[in-house]
Amino acid sequence: MEIIVYASEVRDLDEMIDKKLDVSEEFGTGLFDDNNRINLDNYKYALEPFTYIGIIADMQEQLNELNDKINDLNSRLYNVEKI
């Protein structure tokens, strides 16, 4: 097997990889909230469930739910300590 790679094909390879890994390039900045976290509340388009960005969005939602639960438990604990 012979593989031929031309310099013109790899000249800007680092930039092309960085651009492809930047999800805002493909999905826009509307996908992110003020803290640069993925937030689907203001995002107009559907994300496919088995794509990397769909999986990341699901994980962010799970983290947000866990954070809310932790805050709720901390609040309850604080109220119990006051009694």
C-alpha positions in Angstrom: 0.0 0.0 0.0 1.3 3.4 -0.9 0.3 6.5 0.9 1.0 9.9 -0.5 0.6 13.1 1.5 1.0 16.5 0.0 2.3 19.5 2.0 -0.7 21.5 0.9 -3.0 18.9 2.6 -1.3 19.2 6.0 -0.2 22.8 6.0 -3.1 24.1 8.1 -3.9 20.8 9.8 -3.7 22.2 13.3 -6.0 25.0 12.5 -8.4 22.7 10.7 -8.5 20.3 13.7 -9.0 23.2 16.2 -11.8 24.6 14.0 -13.5 21.2 13.8 -13.3 20.6 17.5 -14.8 24.0 18.3 -18.5 23.1 18.6 -19.5 26.8 18.4 -18.2 26.7 14.8 -20.8 24.1 13.8 -23.7 24.7 16.2 -23.3 28.5 17.0 -22.8 30.3 20.2 -26.5 30.1 21.1 -25.8 26.7 22.5 -24.0 28.2 25.4 -25.1 30.1 28.5 -23.3 33.0 30.2 -21.0 30.6 32.0 -20.0 29.0 28.6 -21.9 25.8 29.6 -24.2 24.0 27.2 -27.7 25.1 27.7 -30.6 24.0 25.4 -33.1 26.5 26.8 -32.4 29.1 24.1 -31.2 26.8 21.4 -33.6 26.5 18.4 -32.5 23.3 16.8 -32.7 19.6 17.8 -29.6 17.7 18.7 -29.3 14.1 17.6 -29.2 11.8 20.7 -26.2 9.8 19.7 -23.9 12.6 18.5 -21.1 13.8 20.7 -22.7 17.2 21.2 -26.1 15.5 22.1 -24.3 13.3 24.7 -22.5 16.3 26.1 -25.7 18.3 26.4 -27.4 15.4 28.2 -24.4 15.2 30.6 -24.7 18.9 31.3 -28.4 18.6 32.1 -27.6 15.7 34.5 -24.9 17.9 36.1 -27.3 20.7 36.5 -29.9 18.5 38.1 -27.4 17.1 40.5 -26.2 20.6 41.4 -29.8 21.6 42.1 -30.2 18.5 44.4 -27.0 19.3 46.3 -28.1 22.9 46.8 -31.5 21.7 48.0 -29.9 19.3 50.5 -27.5 22.0 51.7 -30.5 24.3 52.3 -32.3 21.6 54.2 -29.3 20.8 56.3 -28.8 24.5 57.1 -32.4 24.8 58.2 -32.1 21.7 60.4 -28.9 23.1 62.1 -30.9 26.3 62.9 -33.5 24.4 65.0 
